[in-house]
Amino acid sequence: MGLHGEVTIPGDKSISHRAVMFGSLAKGTTEVTNFLQGADCLSTIDCFRKLGIEVENTPEKILIHGKGLHGLSAPTSILDAGNSGTTTRLISGILAAQPFETTLTGDASIQKRPMRRIMEPLSMMGANITSLNGNDCAPLRIHGGSIHSIHYHSKVASAQVKSAILLAGMYAEDGETKVTEPTISRNHSEIMLRTFGADVRTEDTTAIIKPQPSLTAQTINVPGDISSAAYFIAAGLCVPNSEILIKNVGINPTRDGILKVALAMGGNITLLNENYDGEPTADLLVKSSELHGITIEGDIIPTLIDEIPIINIMAAVAKGTTIIKDAAELKVKESNRIDVMVDNLTAMGAQITGTDDGMIIEGGKPLHGAFIKTHLDHRIAMSFAIAALLAEGETTLEDKELANISFPTFYHDLEKLQR
Ligand code: S3P
């Protein structure tokens, strides 16, 4: 039967978060179209409302009535980031510089994710941050301080860490703040902050920001999220007799590893309507393909880190061996994605072994239906919804509605392609 038709991917999650945050810190009304109405981004809106920012959310656009860099006010209740690591870590960078104290928490998944990676640099910059349970996880109490610049060398390539430091660096009372990463991570903060008027530049793997910018409201059209498109790329390639057009996908080079990997595995993908004005976008024409295994390692990893679960599904149906290395960060995502992928793919009959920093998959074993444990992880739920299409028999997803975190129309869009 195959999958046929067109799908328009909802707005990019990373970019939607940033639009609300930077719009709140800019003077004037920022207008955002194609904003992702997923639970994670709604958590960001909720946090900024509690910090005194008026946000109008309508189906066509959101309007953020920004109050400038120093316009936030002390919240009267705890901020709740829900399931969102981006909200938690980026907002911490902003709260680190506020003249008030905030308590920030999130769901059971967030309360297990490592926050030392932001607590350390933000403390070095002058903030006072404590983990209320003493385990370096949320809930965090953040007592803002007067901020001074640093040059931070991050052990991990993490846009959340980099962005938290750059945001705090905007409030520095002295010079430029610099963040050097082992490999470049997604650069949406740098691009968007520049649009809002900040002086941000990149030298090799170092991002540099000048303090005390005067940010001005902008109109932002959020491109479709390549991380969401990834499920349809995989489905289009792996379900026999398929041809689908995925429209308006962000193809920023710090995010496009999934395309490079899908092509290297033998995928038939054509980029149409490429547009390189601001955040680059394209439509993707995807046709069923015979995939083969490859090795994925090194600098490409941060550009596809969120897509590794769905790449695992592609690898399970591909011919030959796929090896994924240098991806230890998978252990600290919404779930431990090495363990969770190994358990669930094994339950479906795949041959997969977890390693310290990734996994090895011997592709081509027939998949059968299974009960999938999702561990509060939206990307696990959606990856196995695609795996279910490739398996004999019935698959049941625990907490299927987790897709609402990043892709509320996921099941609806997938069903449309099956008609
Ligand atoms: C994100 C950065 C990445 C990514 C996450 C979104 C962002 O996390 O996995 O889904 O918007 O900055 P890390 O910074 O932890 O790598």
Boltz pocket constraint, residues with backbone or C-beta under 6 A from the ligand:
constraints:
  - pocket:
      binder: B
      contacts: [[A, 13], [A, 14], [A, 15], [A, 86], [A, 157], [A, 158], [A, 159], [A, 160], [A, 161], [A, 163], [A, 185], [A, 186], [A, 305], [A, 306], [A, 329]]
      max_distance: 6.0
